[in-house]
Amino acid sequence: MRKRYKIAIVANSSWNVYNFRLNLLQKFKSEGFEVIVIAPVDEYIAHLDKFHCDKHIPLKSLSRKSTLPTRDLSLVWELFRIYSEEKPDLVIHYTIKPNIFGNIAAKLANVKSICVVTGLGYTFLKEGLLKSIANQLYKLSFRFANKVVFENQDDRALFIKKKLVNQQKAIAVKGCGINTSHYRPTKSKENKHLVFTFIARLLYDKGIVEFVEAAKIVKKQYPDTQFWVIGELDIQNPSTISRDQLVEWIDKEYIQYQGTTNDIRKYIKKSDVVTLPSYREGLPKVILEGMAMGKPIITTDTAGCRETVDHGSNGLIVPLKDATALASAMVTMIEIPSEERQSMGQKSREMAVNLFDDAIITEFYLQVIDNVMTGKPMALPTPSKKLIDKNL
């Protein structure tokens, strides 16, 4: 019988925990673990009753935007104090600053830790001094981690190649998992004209500009095609587009901006193709949501994204930062028979269930925890097809 541990989950926002970690927290609670969430307070704290945790501790020193060393030292001290007082058996860190500074605090507090690299973010994507500093901080911090989990194989290979992490500590998992019962194919009226949907924060790094440029190209040939954008302006991220730019795209009718939502299923249901031309991802949850709901995918040939698509089977992969190639892929989707698009969507669903289902991913984390806490060898779960027939 598995021991009941006290586990702390640390992230850069309560939004991050709510949107990406609830499945893991729910699994931990079902195993009898005591679960603490440590994250800054934001509007998602209103959903605290859904967090499946015993306690939420607000972080006051974590600023996603700040690069001040004094602020980061304050974060180390704050987390060290929390870990020393709460005495968790294990801390799991998500996002860049908790991975670096939280892990250092865990070492100082003599607490075991797992770091989860969910993506490399703006700092890592841009060449310069900040990237060099981040590399050195990762290298220092990961020396103290018991395990470092990457959400795709490319990121793991990159960190090993750059000697930022010991190969024996580094393991890869296929994203954060998707509830394939919650996200499932539903009957919807077939659109007269295809709808391509972009769902993400409105960041340059997510490929929003390429999506709009591709829309402009496609509309010249197929003017009635619709291009939906769902997502928020992330003012704390230096890669965000401007509000004026978004207004211009809306005014010129390149896109239909649908704002933000707490339930993306209603938009995916009405979409024909889910599109994410991102520059790099951990493993994009929105693509998994689209796959689980039986939609074809168009995405880029980059880390994280390419693990979701078997080119020509459940979708299409296009070169990075290439709006012309993206537009060509969209035209291909428009011109193929609807039965072929439906077949692609069915294959997306099968991949979601067999490779990315919550049950598979959460069981993986339990195996990692057992390995860290007891040294027990990892026996990773075998994918199952049992959910396909139930929800198709």
C-alpha positions in Angstrom: 0.0 0.0 0.0 1.3 3.5 -1.0 2.3 5.7 1.9 0.3 8.9 2.4 2.6 11.8 1.8 2.3 15.5 2.5 2.9 17.2 -0.9 3.3 20.8 -1.8 2.5 22.1 -5.3 4.2 25.4 -6.2 3.4 27.5 -9.3 3.7 31.1 -10.5 -0.1 31.6 -10.3 -3.3 30.1 -9.0 -4.5 30.3 -12.6 -1.8 27.8 -13.6 -2.8 25.4 -10.9 -6.5 25.6 -11.7 -6.0 25.2 -15.5 -3.3 22.6 -15.6 -2.9 20.7 -12.3 -6.3 19.9 -10.9 -6.2 16.4 -12.3 -3.0 15.7 -10.4 -4.3 17.3 -7.2 -7.4 15.2 -7.4 -5.4 12.0 -7.9 -3.2 12.9 -4.9 -6.3 13.4 -2.7 -7.8 10.1 -3.9 -4.5 8.4 -2.7 -4.9 10.0 0.7 -2.2 12.5 0.3 -2.2 15.8 2.2 -2.0 18.5 -0.5 -0.8 22.1 -0.1 -1.0 24.6 -3.0 1.6 27.5 -2.8 0.9 30.2 -5.4 0.2 33.9 -5.8 -3.4 34.9 -5.4 -5.3 35.9 -8.5 -8.9 35.8 -9.7 -8.8 32.0 -9.8 -8.6 31.9 -6.0 -12.4 32.2 -6.3 -12.4 28.5 -7.4 -10.4 27.4 -4.3 -13.1 24.9 -3.5 -12.3 23.1 -6.7 -8.5 22.9 -6.1 -8.7 19.5 -4.2 -6.2 20.8 -1.7 -6.0 21.0 2.1 -4.5 24.4 2.2 -3.7 27.3 -0.2 -0.7 29.5 0.9 -0.4 32.7 -1.1 3.0 33.7 -2.4 3.8 37.4 -2.0 7.3 37.6 -3.4 6.8 35.9 -6.8 6.6 38.3 -9.7 6.6 36.7 -13.2 7.8 40.0 -14.7 10.5 41.1 -12.3 14.2 40.5 -12.9 15.3 42.1 -9.7 17.8 39.9 -7.7 16.4 41.3 -4.5 12.9 40.1 -5.4 14.2 36.6 -6.2 16.1 36.4 -3.0 12.9 37.3 -1.2 11.2 34.5 -3.0 13.9 32.0 -1.8 13.5 33.2 1.7 9.6 33.1 1.6 9.6 29.6 0.2 12.3 28.4 2.7 10.2 29.7 5.6 7.0 28.0 4.2 8.8 24.7 3.6 10.4 24.8 7.1 7.0 25.5 8.8 4.9 23.1 6.7 7.5 20.3 6.5 6.1 18.6 3.4 7.5 15.2 2.4 7.9 16.4 -1.2 7.6 19.7 -3.2 6.7 19.7 -6.8 7.7 22.9 -8.6 6.1 24.2 -11.8 7.0 27.1 -14.0 10.4 28.9 -14.2 10.9 30.8 -11.0 9.6 28.0 -8.7 11.8 25.6 -10.6 14.8 27.7 -9.9 14.3 29.6 -6.7 11.8 27.2 -5.1 14.2 24.3 -5.6 17.0 26.2 -3.9 14.7 26.9 -1.0 13.7 23.2 -0.8 17.4 22.2 -0.6 18.0 24.7 2.2 15.0 23.4 4.0 16.1 19.8 3.5 12.9 18.9 1.6 12.9 16.5 -1.4 11.8 18.1 -4.7 10.7 17.4 -8.2 10.9 20.1 -10.9 8.5 20.0 -13.8 9.6 22.0 -16.9 6.3 22.8 -18.6 7.9 24.9 -21.4 10.9 27.1 -21.9 9.1 30.5 -21.9 10.0 33.9 -23.2 13.4 34.1 -21.5 14.6 30.9 -23.0 13.3 31.7 -26.5 15.1 35.0 -26.8 18.9 35.1 -27.2 20.8 37.4 -24.8 21.9 37.9 -21.3 18.7 36.8 -19.6 18.8 33.5 -21.4 22.5 33.0 -20.3 21.6 33.8 -16.7 18.6 31.5 -16.8 20.7 28.6 -18.1 23.2 29.0 -15.3 20.4 29.2 -12.7 18.8 26.1 -14.1 22.1 24.3 -13.9 22.7 25.3 -10.3 19.1 24.5 -9.2 18.7 21.2 -10.9 21.8 19.9 -9.0 19.5 19.8 -5.9 16.4 18.3 -7.5 15.6 14.7 -7.0 13.9 14.4 -10.4 13.4 16.8 -13.3 10.3 16.1 -15.4 10.0 17.5 -18.9 6.7 17.6 -20.8 8.3 16.6 -24.1 11.4 14.7 -25.3 12.9 17.7 -27.1 13.2 19.8 -24.0 14.7 16.9 -22.1 17.3 16.3 -24.8 18.1 20.0 -25.0 18.8 20.4 -21.3 20.9 17.2 -21.3 22.9 18.4 -24.3 23.5 21.8 -22.7 24.5 20.0 -19.4 21.9 21.8 -17.5 20.6 18.6 -15.9 22.0 15.2 -15.1 20.6 12.6 -17.6 19.8 10.2 -14.8 17.5 12.7 -13.1 15.7 13.8 -16.3 12.6 12.1 -17.5 9.8 13.0 -20.0 6.1 12.7 -19.7 3.5 13.5 -22.3 2.1 16.8 -20.9 -0.2 17.4 -18.0 -2.9 15.0 -19.2 -6.4 15.5 -20.5 -9.8 14.4 -19.1 -11.1 12.5 -22.1 -14.5 12.0 -20.5 -14.9 15.8 -20.0 -13.5 16.6 -23.4 -15.2 14.2 -25.8 -16.7 14.4 -29.3 -20.2 15.8 -29.5 -22.6 16.1 -32.3 -22.8 19.6 -33.8 -24.2 21.1 -36.9 -21.7 21.0 -39.8 -20.4 24.4 -40.7 -21.2 25.7 -44.2 -17.8 27.3 -44.2 -14.8 26.0 -42.2 -13.9 27.5 -38.9 -10.2 27.5 -37.9 -9.7 28.2 -34.2 -6.7 29.6 -32.3 -6.9 29.2 -28.5 -4.1 30.6 -26.4 -2.8 33.7 -24.7 -2.3 36.4 -27.4 1.5 36.2 -27.5 3.8 36.4 -30.5 5.4 33.2 -29.2 2.1 31.4 -29.6 2.0 32.2 -33.3 -0.9 34.6 -33.2 0.6 36.8 -35.9 1.2 33.9 -38.2 -2.4 32.8 -37.6 -3.7 36.2 -38.6 -1.4 36.5 -41.6 -2.5 33.0 -42.8 -6.1 34.1 -42.4 -5.6 37.1 -44.6 -4.1 34.8 -47.3 -6.8 32.2 -47.1 -9.6 34.8 -47.2 -8.5 36.0 -50.6 -9.3 32.5 -52.0 -12.0 31.5 -49.5 -13.5 34.7 -48.2 -16.2 33.1 -46.1 -13.8 31.0 -44.1 -13.9 31.9 -40.4 -10.9 32.4 -38.1 -11.8 32.4 -34.4 -9.4 33.7 -31.7 -10.0 32.9 -28.0 -7.5 34.1 -25.4 -6.4 37.0 -23.3 -3.8 39.7 -23.5 -1.2 38.7 -21.0 0.1 42.1 -20.0 2.8 40.5 -17.7 4.4 38.7 -20.6 6.9 40.7 -22.8 5.7 38.6 -25.8 2.2 39.9 -25.7 0.6 41.7 -28.6 -0.8 45.2 -28.1 -4.4 45.9 -27.6 -4.3 48.3 -30.6 -3.0 45.4 -32.8 -5.9 43.2 -31.7 -8.5 45.9 -32.4 -7.0 46.4 -35.9 -7.4 42.7 -36.7 -11.0 42.7 -35.5 -11.9 45.9 -37.3 -10.4 44.6 -40.6 -12.4 41.3 -40.1 -9.3 39.1 -40.4 -10.5 37.3 -37.3 -13.5 36.9 -35.0 -12.3 37.5 -31.5 -14.4 35.5 -29.0 -12.7 36.9 -25.8 -12.0 34.5 -23.0 -13.9 31.7 -21.4 -13.8 29.3 -18.5 -15.2 26.4 -20.7 -13.5 26.1 -24.1 -15.6 23.1 -25.1 -18.3 25.2 -26.7 -15.9 26.8 -29.1 -14.0 23.6 -29.9 -17.3 21.9 -30.6 -18.2 24.4 -33.3 -14.7 24.4 -34.8 -13.5 22.4 -37.8 -9.8 22.6 -37.1 -7.9 23.6 -34.0 -4.8 25.5 -34.9 -1.7 26.4 -32.8 1.3 27.7 -34.7 3.4 28.1 -31.5 7.1 28.7 -31.5 7.7 26.1 -28.7 5.6 24.4 -26.0 5.9 22.0 -23.1 3.0 20.0 -24.5 0.0 22.3 -25.5 -3.1 21.4 -23.5 -5.4 23.2 -26.0 -4.3 20.8 -28.7 -5.0 17.9 -26.4 -8.5 19.3 -25.7 -9.1 19.6 -29.4 -7.8 16.1 -30.0 -10.0 14.7 -27.2 -13.0 16.3 -28.8 -12.2 14.7 -32.1 -10.8 17.6 -34.1 -8.1 17.7 -36.7 -5.0 19.7 -35.7 -2.7 22.1 -37.5 0.5 22.9 -35.5 4.2 23.7 -36.0 7.2 21.5 -36.3 8.6 22.4 -32.9 9.1 20.9 -29.4 5.9 19.8 -27.7 3.6 20.6 -30.7 5.0 17.9 -33.0 4.4 15.2 -30.4 0.6 15.7 -30.8 0.3 15.2 -34.5 1.1 12.3 -36.9 1.3 14.4 -40.1 -1.4 13.5 -42.5 -3.1 11.2 -40.0 -4.7 13.3 -37.3 -3.6 16.7 -38.7 -0.9 18.7 -40.4 2.5 20.0 -39.2 3.9 23.2 -40.8 7.3 24.9 -40.5 7.9 27.4 -37.7 7.1 31.1 -38.2 5.8 30.4 -41.8 2.4 32.0 -42.4 2.4 31.0 -46.1 2.9 27.3 -45.2 0.2 27.6 -42.5 -2.2 29.1 -45.0 -1.4 26.3 -47.4 -2.3 23.7 -44.7 -5.5 25.5 -44.1 -6.4 25.4 -47.8 -5.7 21.7 -47.8 -8.1 21.2 -44.9 -10.7 23.2 -46.8 -10.4 21.3 -50.0 -10.2 17.7 -48.7 -13.6 15.9 -48.3 -15.4 16.4 -45.0 -15.2 12.6 -44.4 -11.4 12.8 -44.5 -11.4 15.6 -41.9 -13.7 13.5 -39.8 -11.3 10.6 -40.0 -8.5 12.9 -38.9 -10.6 13.9 -35.9 -11.3 10.3 -35.0 -7.5 9.6 -35.0 -7.0 12.6 -32.9 -9.4 11.2 -30.3 -7.7 7.8 -30.3 -4.3 9.5 -29.7 -5.7 11.6 -26.9 -7.1 8.5 -25.1 -4.2 6.2 -25.7 -1.3 8.6 -25.1 -2.5 11.7 -23.1 -5.4 10.6 -20.9 -5.4 11.9 -17.3 -5.2 8.3 -15.9 -2.0 7.6 -17.8 -0.3 10.9 -16.8 -1.3 10.9 -13.2 -0.2 7.3 -12.7 3.2 8.3 -14.2 3.5 11.0 -11.5 2.7 8.5 -8.7 5.5 6.3 -10.1 7.9 9.2 -10.0 6.9 10.1 -6.4 7.4 6.5 -5.3 10.8 6.5 -7.0 11.9 9.7 -5.2 10.5 8.8 -1.8 11.4 5.1 -1.6 13.8 4.3 -4.5 11.2 2.0 -6.0 11.9 1.4 -9.7 9.4 3.1 -12.0 6.9 0.8 -13.7 5.2 3.1 -16.1 1.5 2.5 -16.9 0.4 0.9 -20.1 -2.0 2.9 -22.3 -5.5 1.6 -22.5 -8.2 1.9 -25.3 -11.1 1.3 -23.0 -12.4 5.0 -23.2 -12.5 5.2 -27.0 -15.7 3.1 -27.5 -17.4 4.7 -24.5 -17.1 8.3 -25.9 -17.1 7.9 -29.6 
